[in-house]
Amino acid sequence: MAQKGVQLDRESFSCSICLDLLKDPVTVPCGHSYCMDCIKAHWDTEDEKESYSCPQCRHTFTSRPVMLKSTMLETVLQELKKTGLQAAPEDPSYAGPEDVACDFCTGRKLKALKSCLQCLASYCQKHLQPHFEFAPLKKHKLVEPSKKLQENVCSRHDEVMKMFCRTDQQSICYLCSVDDHKGHDTVSAAAEWSEKQRELGESRLNIQQRIQDRERDVEQLEQEVEAINGSADKAVEHSEEMFTQLIRLMEERRSDVRQRVRSQQETEVSRVRELQEKLEQEITELKRRDAELQKLSHTEDHNQFLQDYPSLSGLSGPADSSRIEIRPLGYFEDVTAAVSEVRDQLQEVLREKWINVSHAVTEVDVLLSEPPEPKTRAGFLRYSRGVTLDPNTAYTQLLLSDGNRRATLKQQQQSYSSHPDRFTVWGQVLSRESLSGQCYWEVEWRGKGVCVAVAYKNISRAGWSQDCQFGYNDKSWRLDCNNNSYNFWYNKVKTPVSGPQSSRVGVYLDHRAGILSFYSISKTMTLLHRVQTTFTQPLYAGLWLNYKHEDTAEFCELQ
């Protein structure tokens, strides 16, 4: 209760202009108090008037009152500040900078509870009551508080805009409907609101369905990620095991070759050493004999020489002239050659087979693109898009109607305002909506013929140049439909198309996959022409009526 009393005191001693506690308080003759600077600034703005008024009670004074500082109020305020009153919380019922304030509150304004579209004013709970009590006001349309009420007023006629021009897609007042918008497709703003609410509901249902589809896709992709990771881990594990086995086998073969070479090396060296030892023994024996013969040759005693000669003569027989022959085996070069050959063969096998391994890795491709092109009309209808025509792009002799879904070629010029997006010469118009992802729409046409097209937004618009015509540049694709034949055009190249004649054409676009398909729609659905390319920008649906007046083409409402 004490806190509540403090808050009451705070309101009593607040300036209704700056909403803060009074500073240098002064009291005007009607009894209300303000900060001296606040009331002076307020009256400075009224100097051009003949009278001055109190901001709270609106009491007027013929001359500007002289303000004197209220000493008693200043003293009370100083005491209140000492009690901590300054930090008391703000009353949430008052309007802040971000809130919509009541237009009828004087002084400090309360938050608005509702705004009235007829009164073009916002009301707090207190000032809203007459709208619930008086019969004329009960019929007024109340909406959530809005700061944009003045946007509902026609800037030309200063009237509330209660109508909507579907031709120009803008809100208008009654006077506008019989003046600048005479002859246009106009309805009440309430009717257009109901129609747009219906379209909004359909759009939301479509979006919600797409959200569910995408959530399922995300869940499926998450499962694919887990499957990819698991499969990759198994492939790496198995590959590591295979390569480990190959490395182990190569190590075993390397060890075997090393062991065999060393064993053969030891055997051959032993044989050579054995033969070498025999030869060295023979050399020693031959040297001994040679020494004895040399000693005998120096004996001068003839009898002694002749007596010793027979025992030594056997040593002087013919010497064994045979020699050791070394076969040119190159020792272990053949082993090196054989191992090199194995290495080359393994490298060749790895080169040949490694291509298969590499392809097996790179060909792992998880399908992340959009689902494949539908096969039935029911499948196409899943991707149906509500397409409307943009009045700012329409040729001036095209009349747009039925919520800007239908275009009719007229003899007289339509009252379109000047716009840089408008086709100035050719009877063409583009959709308001950009098209990406997977989209499907249908066009119903009547008359001599129509061109159904898609184009980039940056297609040329002004003048007689063929760059402005659908199908005569690299920024647009078109299908000519008439009572006798079809022709497809792109970048000035004409392609005759065969197929059953029909007054309805279906168009399927898969922007990401680069697919654009045209279908003849009757009891059956027949493919007329398919384009496979790469789209670099969002596309817009287009119509071209260039045969005779009163030909029409309409984007169909698909269920």
C-alpha positions as CSV (number, residue, x, y, z in Angstrom):
1,M,0.0,0.0,0.0
2,A,2.9,2.4,0.8
3,Q,4.4,1.8,-2.7
4,K,1.0,2.4,-4.3
5,G,0.7,5.7,-2.5
6,V,4.2,6.8,-3.6
7,Q,3.2,6.0,-7.2
8,L,0.1,8.2,-6.9
9,D,2.3,11.0,-5.5
10,R,4.6,10.6,-8.4
11,E,1.8,11.0,-10.9
12,S,0.6,14.1,-9.1
13,F,3.9,15.7,-9.3
14,S,4.8,14.8,-12.9
15,C,4.8,17.3,-15.8
16,S,2.2,16.2,-18.4
17,I,4.4,17.5,-21.2
18,C,7.7,15.8,-20.6
19,L,6.2,13.1,-18.4
20,D,9.0,13.5,-15.8
21,L,9.0,14.9,-12.3
22,L,8.5,18.6,-12.3
23,K,11.6,20.7,-12.7
24,D,11.4,24.4,-11.7
25,P,7.7,24.0,-11.3
26,V,5.3,26.7,-12.3
27,T,1.5,26.8,-12.0
28,V,-0.8,28.3,-14.7
29,P,-3.9,30.3,-13.7
30,C,-6.2,27.3,-14.3
31,G,-4.2,25.4,-11.6
32,H,-2.2,22.9,-13.5
33,S,1.6,22.7,-13.0
34,Y,4.4,22.2,-15.5
35,C,8.2,22.5,-15.8
36,M,9.0,26.1,-16.5
37,D,10.9,25.2,-19.7
38,C,8.2,22.8,-20.9
39,I,5.3,25.3,-20.7
40,K,7.5,28.1,-22.2
41,A,8.4,25.9,-25.1
42,H,4.7,24.9,-25.5
43,W,3.5,28.5,-25.6
44,D,6.4,29.6,-27.8
45,T,4.8,27.5,-30.5
46,E,1.5,29.3,-30.0
47,D,2.9,32.8,-30.3
48,E,1.3,33.2,-33.7
49,K,-2.1,32.6,-32.3
50,E,-4.3,35.1,-30.5
51,S,-4.7,33.0,-27.3
52,Y,-2.8,30.5,-25.2
53,S,-4.1,27.3,-23.8
54,C,-3.4,24.8,-21.0
55,P,-2.1,21.5,-22.5
56,Q,-4.2,19.5,-20.0
57,C,-7.6,21.2,-19.7
58,R,-7.4,23.3,-22.9
59,H,-8.4,26.4,-20.9
60,T,-7.5,29.5,-23.0
61,F,-5.9,32.8,-21.9
62,T,-6.2,35.9,-24.0
63,S,-2.7,37.0,-23.0
64,R,0.3,34.9,-22.2
65,P,0.5,34.4,-18.4
66,V,3.6,35.4,-16.6
67,M,5.1,32.3,-15.0
68,L,6.7,32.4,-11.5
69,K,8.5,29.5,-9.9
70,S,6.4,27.6,-7.3
71,T,8.7,27.5,-4.2
72,M,6.3,25.2,-2.3
73,L,6.2,22.6,-5.1
74,E,9.9,22.7,-5.4
75,T,10.4,22.0,-1.7
76,V,7.9,19.1,-1.9
77,L,9.6,17.7,-4.9
78,Q,13.0,17.7,-3.3
79,E,11.5,15.7,-0.4
80,L,9.9,13.2,-2.7
81,K,13.1,12.7,-4.6
82,K,14.8,11.8,-1.3
83,T,12.3,9.0,-0.8
84,G,13.4,7.2,-3.9
85,L,10.3,8.3,-5.9
86,Q,12.4,8.9,-9.0
87,A,13.1,5.2,-9.4
88,A,9.4,4.1,-9.2
89,P,8.4,1.9,-12.1
90,E,6.5,3.3,-15.0
91,D,2.8,2.5,-15.3
92,P,2.6,0.0,-18.2
93,S,-0.8,1.4,-19.3
94,Y,0.9,4.6,-20.6
95,A,2.1,4.7,-24.2
96,G,5.8,4.5,-24.8
97,P,7.8,5.5,-27.9
98,E,7.1,2.2,-29.6
99,D,3.4,2.1,-28.7
100,V,0.3,3.5,-30.5
101,A,-1.0,6.3,-28.3
102,C,-4.7,7.1,-27.8
103,D,-5.5,10.2,-30.0
104,F,-8.1,11.5,-27.5
105,C,-6.1,11.4,-24.2
106,T,-4.9,14.8,-23.0
107,G,-1.6,15.3,-21.3
108,R,0.1,11.9,-20.9
109,K,-1.5,9.5,-23.3
110,L,-2.5,5.9,-22.6
111,K,-1.8,3.0,-25.0
112,A,-4.4,2.5,-27.7
113,L,-6.5,-0.6,-27.5
114,K,-8.0,-0.4,-31.0
115,S,-7.8,1.7,-34.1
116,C,-10.9,2.7,-36.1
117,L,-10.7,2.5,-39.9
118,Q,-13.7,4.9,-40.3
119,C,-12.6,7.5,-37.7
120,L,-8.9,7.1,-38.6
121,A,-8.1,7.4,-34.9
122,S,-6.8,5.2,-32.1
123,Y,-8.5,4.8,-28.8
124,C,-7.6,3.6,-25.3
125,Q,-10.1,1.6,-23.3
126,K,-11.8,4.6,-21.9
127,H,-12.2,6.5,-25.1
128,L,-13.1,3.4,-27.1
129,Q,-16.3,2.9,-25.1
130,P,-18.5,5.0,-27.3
131,H,-17.8,2.6,-30.2
132,F,-19.5,-0.1,-28.1
133,E,-22.4,2.0,-26.8
134,F,-23.7,4.2,-29.7
135,A,-25.3,2.5,-32.7
136,P,-23.7,4.5,-35.5
137,L,-20.2,3.8,-34.0
138,K,-20.9,0.1,-33.5
139,K,-20.8,-0.3,-37.3
140,H,-17.2,1.0,-37.5
141,K,-14.4,-1.4,-38.3
142,L,-12.0,-1.7,-35.3
143,V,-8.6,-3.2,-35.8
144,E,-5.4,-3.7,-33.8
145,P,-3.7,-0.4,-33.0
146,S,-1.9,1.0,-36.1
147,K,0.4,3.9,-36.7
148,K,-0.4,3.9,-40.4
149,L,-4.1,5.0,-40.4
150,Q,-3.4,8.1,-42.5
151,E,-2.2,5.8,-45.3
152,N,-5.9,4.9,-45.7
153,V,-6.7,8.4,-46.8
154,C,-6.6,9.3,-50.5
155,S,-3.9,12.0,-50.9
156,R,-5.8,13.6,-53.9
157,H,-9.4,13.7,-52.6
158,D,-8.8,13.5,-48.8
159,E,-11.3,10.6,-48.6
160,V,-11.0,7.2,-46.9
161,M,-9.9,4.7,-49.5
162,K,-12.7,2.1,-49.3
163,M,-12.2,0.6,-52.8
164,F,-9.6,-1.3,-54.7
165,C,-8.6,-1.1,-58.3
166,R,-7.6,-4.6,-59.5
167,T,-6.4,-3.2,-62.8
168,D,-3.8,-1.0,-61.2
169,Q,-3.5,-3.1,-58.0
170,Q,-3.9,-0.1,-55.6
171,S,-6.4,1.2,-53.0
172,I,-8.6,4.1,-54.1
173,C,-11.4,6.2,-52.8
174,Y,-14.9,6.5,-54.4
175,L,-14.0,9.7,-56.3
176,C,-11.0,7.9,-57.8
177,S,-13.2,5.1,-59.1
178,V,-15.2,7.6,-61.2
179,D,-12.2,9.7,-62.1
180,D,-8.7,8.3,-62.9
181,H,-9.8,4.7,-62.6
182,K,-13.0,4.9,-64.6
183,G,-13.6,1.7,-66.5
184,H,-11.2,-0.3,-64.5
185,D,-11.9,-3.5,-62.6
186,T,-12.8,-2.0,-59.2
187,V,-14.3,-3.7,-56.1
188,S,-14.8,-2.7,-52.5
189,A,-11.7,-2.9,-50.3
190,A,-13.6,-5.4,-48.1
191,A,-14.2,-7.7,-51.2
192,E,-10.6,-7.5,-52.3
193,W,-9.5,-8.2,-48.7
194,S,-11.8,-11.3,-48.6
195,E,-10.3,-12.5,-51.9
196,K,-6.8,-11.9,-50.8
197,Q,-7.5,-13.6,-47.5
198,R,-8.7,-16.6,-49.5
199,E,-5.6,-16.5,-51.7
200,L,-3.5,-16.0,-48.5
201,G,-5.1,-19.1,-46.9
202,E,-4.4,-21.1,-50.0
203,S,-0.8,-19.8,-50.1
204,R,-0.4,-20.7,-46.4
205,L,-1.8,-24.2,-47.0
206,N,0.6,-24.6,-49.9
207,I,3.5,-23.3,-47.9
208,Q,2.6,-25.5,-44.9
209,Q,2.5,-28.5,-47.2
210,R,5.8,-27.5,-48.7
211,I,7.2,-27.1,-45.2
212,Q,6.1,-30.6,-44.3
213,D,7.5,-31.9,-47.5
214,R,10.8,-30.2,-46.9
215,E,10.9,-31.4,-43.3
216,R,10.5,-34.9,-44.5
217,D,13.2,-34.3,-47.1
218,V,15.5,-32.9,-44.4
219,E,14.8,-36.0,-42.2
220,Q,15.5,-38.2,-45.2
221,L,18.7,-36.4,-46.0
222,E,19.8,-36.7,-42.4
223,Q,19.3,-40.4,-42.7
224,E,21.3,-40.3,-46.0
225,V,24.1,-38.5,-44.2
226,E,24.2,-41.2,-41.5
227,A,24.2,-43.9,-44.3
228,I,26.9,-42.1,-46.2
229,N,29.1,-41.8,-43.1
230,G,28.5,-45.4,-42.1
231,S,29.2,-46.7,-45.6
232,A,32.3,-44.5,-46.0
233,D,33.7,-45.7,-42.6
234,K,33.2,-49.3,-43.7
235,A,34.9,-48.6,-47.0
236,V,37.9,-47.0,-45.4
237,E,38.1,-49.7,-42.8
238,H,38.0,-52.5,-45.5
239,S,40.4,-50.6,-47.7
240,E,42.8,-50.2,-44.8
241,E,42.6,-53.9,-44.2
242,M,43.2,-54.7,-47.9
243,F,46.1,-52.4,-48.2
244,T,47.6,-53.7,-44.9
245,Q,47.4,-57.2,-46.4
246,L,49.0,-56.0,-49.6
247,I,51.8,-54.3,-47.6
248,R,52.3,-57.4,-45.4
249,L,52.5,-59.5,-48.6
250,M,55.0,-57.1,-50.1
251,E,57.0,-57.2,-46.9
252,E,57.0,-61.0,-46.9
253,R,58.2,-61.0,-50.6
254,R,60.8,-58.4,-49.9
255,S,62.1,-60.5,-46.9
256,D,62.0,-63.7,-49.0
257,V,64.1,-62.1,-51.8
258,R,66.6,-60.7,-49.3
259,Q,66.9,-64.1,-47.5
260,R,67.3,-65.9,-50.8
261,V,69.9,-63.5,-52.1
262,R,71.9,-63.6,-48.9
263,S,71.8,-67.4,-48.8
264,Q,72.9,-67.7,-52.4
265,Q,75.5,-65.0,-51.7
266,E,76.9,-67.1,-48.8
267,T,76.9,-70.3,-51.0
268,E,78.7,-68.8,-53.9
269,V,81.2,-66.9,-51.8
270,S,82.0,-70.2,-50.0
271,R,82.6,-72.0,-53.3
272,V,84.8,-69.2,-54.5
273,R,86.8,-69.2,-51.2
274,E,87.3,-73.0,-51.3
275,L,88.6,-72.8,-54.9
276,Q,90.7,-69.8,-53.9
277,E,92.3,-71.8,-51.1
278,K,93.1,-74.7,-53.4
279,L,94.7,-72.4,-55.9
280,E,96.8,-70.7,-53.2
281,Q,98.0,-74.2,-52.0
282,E,99.0,-75.0,-55.5
283,I,100.9,-71.8,-55.9
284,T,102.8,-72.6,-52.7
285,E,103.7,-76.0,-53.9
286,L,104.8,-74.7,-57.3
287,K,107.0,-72.1,-55.7
288,R,108.7,-74.8,-53.5
289,R,109.4,-76.9,-56.6
290,D,110.6,-73.9,-58.5
291,A,113.0,-73.2,-55.6
292,E,114.4,-76.8,-55.7
293,L,114.9,-76.6,-59.5
294,Q,116.6,-73.3,-59.1
295,K,118.9,-74.8,-56.5
296,L,119.6,-77.8,-58.8
297,S,120.3,-75.5,-61.7
298,H,123.1,-73.9,-59.7
299,T,124.9,-77.3,-58.9
300,E,128.3,-77.3,-60.6
301,D,129.2,-80.8,-59.5
302,H,128.3,-82.8,-62.6
303,N,128.1,-86.1,-60.8
304,Q,125.9,-84.6,-58.0
305,F,123.7,-82.9,-60.6
306,L,123.2,-86.0,-62.5
307,Q,122.6,-88.0,-59.4
308,D,119.9,-85.6,-58.1
309,Y,118.3,-84.8,-61.4
310,P,116.2,-88.0,-61.8
311,S,114.4,-87.3,-58.5
312,L,113.6,-83.7,-59.5
313,S,112.9,-84.3,-63.2
314,G,109.3,-85.2,-62.5
315,L,108.7,-81.7,-61.2
316,S,109.9,-80.3,-64.5
317,G,107.2,-81.9,-66.6
318,P,104.7,-79.9,-68.7
319,A,102.7,-77.5,-66.5
320,D,98.8,-77.7,-66.3
321,S,97.8,-74.7,-68.5
322,S,94.1,-74.8,-67.7
323,R,92.7,-71.7,-66.0
324,I,89.6,-70.8,-64.1
325,E,86.8,-69.5,-66.3
326,I,84.4,-67.0,-64.7
327,R,81.0,-67.2,-66.3
328,P,79.6,-63.7,-67.1
329,L,76.5,-64.1,-64.9
330,G,76.4,-60.5,-63.7
331,Y,76.1,-62.0,-60.3
332,F,72.7,-60.8,-58.9
333,E,71.7,-58.4,-61.6
334,D,69.1,-60.9,-62.9
335,V,67.5,-60.7,-59.4
336,T,67.3,-56.9,-59.7
337,A,65.9,-57.2,-63.1
338,A,63.3,-59.8,-62.0
339,V,62.2,-57.6,-59.0
340,S,62.1,-54.5,-61.3
341,E,59.9,-56.5,-63.7
342,V,57.5,-57.4,-60.8
343,R,57.5,-53.8,-59.7
344,D,56.7,-52.6,-63.2
345,Q,53.9,-55.1,-63.5
346,L,52.4,-54.2,-60.1
347,Q,52.6,-50.5,-61.1
348,E,50.8,-51.2,-64.3
349,V,48.1,-53.2,-62.6
350,L,47.7,-50.5,-60.0
351,R,47.4,-47.9,-62.7
352,E,44.8,-49.9,-64.6
353,K,42.8,-51.0,-61.6
354,W,43.2,-47.8,-59.7
355,I,41.1,-46.1,-62.3
356,N,38.3,-48.4,-61.3
357,V,38.9,-47.6,-57.6
358,S,38.9,-43.9,-58.3
359,H,35.7,-44.1,-60.4
360,A,34.1,-46.2,-57.7
361,V,34.8,-43.4,-55.2
362,T,33.8,-40.4,-57.3
363,E,30.7,-42.1,-58.7
364,V,29.2,-42.2,-55.2
365,D,26.4,-39.6,-55.8
366,V,23.7,-38.9,-53.3
367,L,20.7,-37.4,-55.1
368,L,20.4,-33.9,-53.7
369,S,18.4,-32.4,-56.6
370,E,14.7,-31.9,-56.7
371,P,12.5,-35.0,-57.4
372,P,12.3,-36.2,-61.0
373,E,9.8,-34.7,-63.4
374,P,6.2,-35.9,-62.7
375,K,4.6,-38.4,-65.0
376,T,0.9,-37.5,-64.5
377,R,-1.1,-34.3,-64.3
378,A,-1.9,-35.0,-60.7
379,G,1.9,-35.1,-60.1
380,F,2.4,-31.8,-61.9
381,L,-0.4,-30.2,-59.9
382,R,1.6,-30.8,-56.7
383,Y,3.9,-28.0,-58.0
384,S,1.2,-25.7,-59.2
385,R,1.8,-22.0,-58.6
386,G,-0.7,-19.1,-58.4
387,V,0.5,-16.8,-61.1
388,T,-0.8,-13.2,-61.7
389,L,0.2,-10.6,-64.2
390,D,2.1,-7.4,-63.3
391,P,0.2,-4.3,-64.6
392,N,3.5,-2.4,-64.6
393,T,4.8,-4.6,-67.4
394,A,1.6,-4.8,-69.5
395,Y,1.5,-3.4,-73.0
396,T,-0.9,-0.4,-73.0
397,Q,-3.5,-2.2,-75.2
398,L,-3.7,-5.2,-72.8
399,L,-6.6,-5.2,-70.4
400,L,-5.9,-7.1,-67.2
401,S,-8.8,-8.6,-65.3
402,D,-10.0,-11.5,-63.0
403,G,-7.5,-10.5,-60.4
404,N,-4.8,-9.8,-63.0
405,R,-4.9,-13.4,-64.2
406,R,-6.4,-12.7,-67.6
407,A,-5.1,-10.5,-70.4
408,T,-7.2,-9.3,-73.3
409,L,-5.9,-7.5,-76.4
410,K,-8.0,-4.3,-76.8
411,Q,-8.2,-1.8,-79.7
412,Q,-8.1,1.2,-77.4
413,Q,-5.2,2.2,-75.1
414,Q,-5.7,1.4,-71.4
415,S,-5.0,4.1,-68.7
416,Y,-1.8,2.8,-67.4
417,S,0.7,5.1,-65.7
418,S,4.2,5.4,-67.1
419,H,6.6,2.7,-65.8
420,P,10.1,1.7,-66.8
421,D,9.1,-2.0,-66.7
422,R,6.3,-1.7,-69.3
423,F,6.6,-3.3,-72.8
424,T,6.0,-0.2,-75.0
425,V,5.5,-1.8,-78.5
426,W,4.9,-5.5,-78.3
427,G,1.7,-7.0,-76.7
428,Q,3.5,-8.7,-73.9
429,V,3.1,-8.9,-70.1
430,L,5.1,-10.7,-67.4
431,S,4.0,-12.2,-64.1
432,R,4.3,-10.4,-60.8
433,E,5.8,-13.6,-59.2
434,S,9.3,-14.8,-59.9
435,L,9.7,-18.5,-60.5
436,S,12.4,-20.8,-59.2
437,G,12.6,-24.4,-57.9
438,Q,9.9,-26.6,-59.3
439,C,6.8,-24.8,-60.7
440,Y,3.8,-25.7,-62.8
441,W,1.0,-23.5,-64.3
442,E,-1.5,-23.6,-67.1
443,V,-2.7,-21.1,-69.6
444,E,-6.1,-21.1,-71.2
445,W,-6.4,-19.0,-74.4
446,R,-9.1,-18.0,-76.8
447,G,-8.9,-16.4,-80.2
448,K,-6.5,-16.7,-83.1
449,G,-3.5,-17.6,-80.9
450,V,-1.2,-16.7,-78.1
451,C,2.5,-17.0,-77.1
452,V,3.2,-18.7,-73.8
453,A,6.7,-17.7,-72.5
454,V,9.2,-17.4,-69.6
455,A,11.8,-14.7,-69.4
456,Y,14.5,-13.2,-67.2
457,K,13.6,-9.9,-65.5
458,N,16.3,-8.0,-67.4
459,I,14.7,-8.6,-70.8
460,S,14.5,-5.3,-72.8
461,R,11.1,-3.6,-72.7
462,A,11.2,-0.3,-74.7
463,G,11.2,0.1,-78.5
464,W,10.8,-2.0,-81.7
465,S,14.0,-4.0,-81.1
466,Q,13.6,-7.8,-81.3
467,D,15.5,-7.9,-78.1
468,C,12.2,-7.0,-76.5
469,Q,10.3,-9.9,-78.1
470,F,9.9,-13.2,-76.3
471,G,12.0,-15.9,-78.0
472,Y,14.1,-13.5,-80.0
473,N,17.0,-13.3,-77.5
474,D,18.9,-15.5,-75.0
475,K,16.8,-14.2,-72.1
476,S,13.4,-15.7,-73.0
477,W,11.8,-18.9,-74.3
478,R,8.3,-19.0,-75.9
479,L,5.8,-21.5,-77.4
480,D,3.5,-20.1,-80.2
481,C,0.0,-21.6,-79.9
482,N,-2.6,-21.2,-82.6
483,N,-5.4,-23.2,-84.1
484,N,-3.2,-25.0,-86.6
485,S,0.3,-25.6,-85.2
486,Y,2.8,-25.0,-82.5
487,N,6.3,-23.4,-82.8
488,F,9.0,-23.0,-80.2
489,W,11.3,-20.0,-80.3
490,Y,14.6,-19.3,-78.5
491,N,17.3,-16.8,-79.5
492,K,15.6,-16.2,-83.0
493,V,15.7,-20.0,-83.7
494,K,12.3,-21.5,-84.7
495,T,11.6,-25.1,-84.0
496,P,8.3,-26.6,-85.4
497,V,6.5,-28.6,-82.7
498,S,3.9,-31.4,-83.3
499,G,1.2,-32.4,-80.9
500,P,-2.6,-32.4,-80.3
501,Q,-4.2,-29.0,-80.6
502,S,-5.7,-27.6,-77.4
503,S,-6.8,-24.3,-75.9
504,R,-4.9,-25.1,-72.7
505,V,-1.2,-25.3,-72.3
506,G,0.7,-26.6,-69.2
507,V,4.2,-25.3,-68.4
508,Y,6.5,-27.1,-66.1
509,L,9.8,-25.5,-64.8
510,D,12.5,-27.2,-62.8
511,H,14.8,-24.2,-62.4
512,R,17.6,-26.1,-60.6
513,A,17.7,-28.9,-63.1
514,G,17.4,-26.5,-66.1
515,I,14.2,-28.2,-67.4
516,L,11.4,-26.2,-69.2
517,S,8.5,-28.3,-70.6
518,F,5.3,-27.4,-72.5
519,Y,2.3,-29.7,-72.5
520,S,-1.0,-29.8,-74.4
521,I,-3.8,-30.2,-71.9
522,S,-7.1,-31.9,-72.8
523,K,-8.4,-35.2,-71.6
524,T,-4.8,-36.3,-71.7
525,M,-1.6,-34.5,-71.1
526,T,0.9,-34.6,-74.0
527,L,4.5,-33.3,-74.0
528,L,4.9,-30.7,-76.8
529,H,8.5,-29.6,-76.3
530,R,11.2,-29.8,-73.6
531,V,14.2,-27.6,-73.1
532,Q,17.3,-28.7,-71.2
533,T,19.6,-25.8,-70.3
534,T,21.1,-23.8,-67.4
535,F,19.0,-21.0,-66.0
536,T,21.2,-18.2,-64.5
537,Q,18.4,-16.0,-63.0
538,P,14.9,-16.4,-61.6
539,L,12.3,-16.6,-64.4
540,Y,8.9,-14.8,-64.9
541,A,5.9,-16.3,-66.7
542,G,4.9,-14.3,-69.8
543,L,2.1,-13.9,-72.3
544,W,2.2,-12.3,-75.8
545,L,-1.1,-11.5,-77.6
546,N,-0.1,-10.2,-81.1
547,Y,-2.8,-11.5,-83.5
548,K,-6.1,-9.5,-83.2
549,H,-8.2,-7.7,-80.8
550,E,-10.3,-9.5,-78.1
551,D,-7.9,-12.5,-78.1
552,T,-7.5,-13.5,-74.4
553,A,-5.1,-15.6,-72.3
554,E,-5.6,-16.5,-68.7
555,F,-3.5,-18.1,-66.0
556,C,-5.8,-20.9,-64.7
557,E,-6.7,-21.5,-61.1
558,L,-5.5,-25.0,-60.4
559,Q,-6.9,-27.2,-57.7
